[in-house]
Amino acid sequence: MQPSVPPFDERLTAPRTWWLIAFGAGVACALMLLPLGGLFLLAGLVGGTAATAVVVSSYGSVRIRVVADSLVAGEARIPLSALGDAEALDAEEARAWRTYKADARAFMLLRGYIPTAVRVKVTDPADPTPYLYLSTREPEALIAALSTAPDATQDRAVAAQD
């Protein structure tokens, strides 16, 4: 039996310009070590670039997935039965929800270099989180995956009847 393919899987990678900045940080480290000699210059270039690249890579390695009966966003795993309506946010509306409309209790998987987002209401009465704010390059695809995930429509219909 072949494993099922998740209906939505997105990695929020860092923009290409950040990798140029990582190289620039390596050059800066190399220049700081220039008075110590050529070998230190090379070590500064390699070490500074590698250290900065690790930071950029770890920041840009977060994933958003809809698998089976859960939404996995970064380190968070939320059952689809605890989620309500999802709303796609364009660049202007996303900026508003991450600034003056934001609720301090909300779960925010925020990446400033991604202009669009999805806001998903949390319907679980035991959870104090009012909504999830998820930066995504494909908001419509995420909403479609949330609505077509297995048992998601059944769970929401049962929750609406209660």
Secondary structure as UniProt FT lines:
FT   STRAND          8..11
FT   HELIX           16..32
FT   HELIX           34..36
FT   HELIX           38..59
FT   TURN            60..61
FT   STRAND          63..67
FT   TURN            68..69
FT   STRAND          70..73
FT   TURN            74..75
FT   STRAND          76..79
FT   HELIX           80..82
FT   STRAND          83..89
FT   HELIX           91..97
FT   TURN            98..101
FT   TURN            104..105
FT   STRAND          107..109
FT   TURN            112..113
FT   STRAND          117..122
FT   TURN            125..126
FT   STRAND          131..135
FT   HELIX           139..148
FT   TURN            150..151
FT   HELIX           152..161
//
